[in-house]
């Protein structure tokens, strides 16, 4: 992917799930089973397979994490922030861009921000106190 007037983003994807495949950064790879290349709602986004993923399109606002290599950024996480894809029935994806625990005894405060692709999804959060 080429950012207008900017970097070339290359998805580090040795199994070619989200791209045509890239093998040059084996320690920084996209997660094949829990999509790290996704829309804001967690729905997988890719270049090669529009039947099981949504395509990245010109104009999508993306945030990414990766390592610089020459004039490219080798990307292992990429989120299209302005793309909200919804799903139906029992299929849902989620993203949790922010979570934190503030341990101020008492009480302990837990903050979790998350999004799902399906408004009918039920999410359960569990915490274990190890003290």
Phi, psi and omega in degrees: 000141178246121176279132183304126182057031183209213186289161165262125177261126178241120181285124177282097193219074186297336179266006176055043177276319185251355183206189177285354177106138176213130188247006190278355182221074188294342180266355178229086183237154174294150180276115183293327189260338176233096195308116174265358172247102193210171170277177181301325182276359180098353179296132183296141178235138180206170177268320193273338190230087183288354180277336180239353179221162176268147180277149166284137184235155174304135181100344175295135177270116184244143167247144187215158172233139181185190179238136179287139176214101183065232179265017180238161170244119178275111193259132174245351175217132183210121180238127174277099188292333183262014181246117178244105181254128181255157180232166183239172176058228185267001181271127172208153174239158178221157171225144179229082185287347186209128171209148180204155176235126176252110184266091179239094188287138319283166346265163173278133180251134179241127176242129180224125176245123181213161182225147176234161178273354184226119183292346179269357182294140175254130183242131177243135177246137180233144177225145179240126176270115185268008180273000000 
